Amino acid sequence: MAREELLAWMLAVVLLPALALAWRTGTLRASAEVLVWTSTTGATTPLGASPTRLDLNRASAQQLELLPGIGPSRAQRIFERRTLQGPFKSVYDLTAIRGISRRLAEKLEPLVTVDP
């Protein structure tokens, strides 16, 4: 296994679930500068590097759970809405999903993107 593949595997299997658990239990306080996101090309941003925004049209439900205010239920609803109705055009399209208010969408706006 190449070094990059090993790092990607570790990120996907070890780090992301650990971050999600820490987030849900309240032991992780994150900001856009701290979280590691998957870019629109599928590459990961290493810790300490400048992060990219999470693409709502490409993120998995597990990645969506890392966003503030988005737990497993909301992440699943976002994923299902995107699958059934097509890509988001704006972060404010999230407000059509039960449980996501305009205030939450405003909070997420600096953390996400909606590339077509």
N, C-alpha and C positions, 0 to 999 in steps of 0.2 A: 504494500500500500504506500503510495507516494505521501510525502509529508503534507501536502496541501489536502489530500483526501482524508488523511488521518485527522488533521485539524478540523476539517468540515464535519467529519463524523463525530468528533468530540463535541463540537459546538451543537450539533443537532441532537445528539443522544444524551449528553451530559449537561452541558451548560444551559441550554434553553429550558429544559424541564425544571432544572434547579432554580433558574431565575423566575419562572412562572410560579413555582411553589413558594418561593420567598416573597414574591409580589402578593400572592393571595393571602399569605399568613401575616402580612404587614411587616416583615423583617427587611424588606427592600424598599428603599425610597429612591426612585429613579428620576432622572431628567433626561432630556434629549442628548446630553453630553456623555451620559454613562452607559446607556443601553447599547447593545450590539444588534444591528439590524441587517437584514438581507437586502441588498440593493436590487434594483430592477433587473440587473443582469444576472442575478443569482449569486454574486460574490458577497462574501461577508466582510464587514468592517472590523478589523482587529481592535482589541481593547486599547484605548489610548489614542486611537486615530479619530479623525473627524467622522462622525456617523452620517449615514444617509437617512433619508426619511423612508418609512415603511410604506410600500405601495399597496393600497387597499385592493387593487385589482389583481394582485399576484400573491399576496400573503396567505399563508395557511392559517387555519383556525388557531393553531398553537402559537403562531407568531402574533396574531391579533390579541391573544390573551395577555401579552406583555404590555399592551397599551394601558395607561391609567384609566380606570373606570370600566374596562372591558374584561369581564370574566368569561368563563366557559360558555355560558348561555348566550350572552351577547355576541361573542366571537362566532359561535355556531350560526346565529341569525344573520350576521354580516356575511358569512361564507355562503349560506343558503340563498340569501337575497341576490348576491353576485352571480351565483350559479344559475338561478332561475330567470333573472331579469337582465343579465348582462352587466358590463362594467359600470362602475361609478363614474360620474362626470365631475362631481364635486364632493368634498368632504361633507357638505351639508345634505347630500343624498342620504347620509346615514340617519337623518332625523325621521325618515319614513319607516325606520325599523323600530318596532316596539321596544321601549326601554332606553332609547337614545334620544336625549333632548338636544336642543340647539346649544345649550350651555356646554354639554359634553362634547359636541362637535367642535365648538370653539376651542375647547381645551386640547382636542386632538389635532387641530389644524396645523400647528407648527411641527408635529411629529410624523405626519403622514403626507402622502402624495397620491394622486389618482391618474397616473400615466395611462393613456389609452392602450 
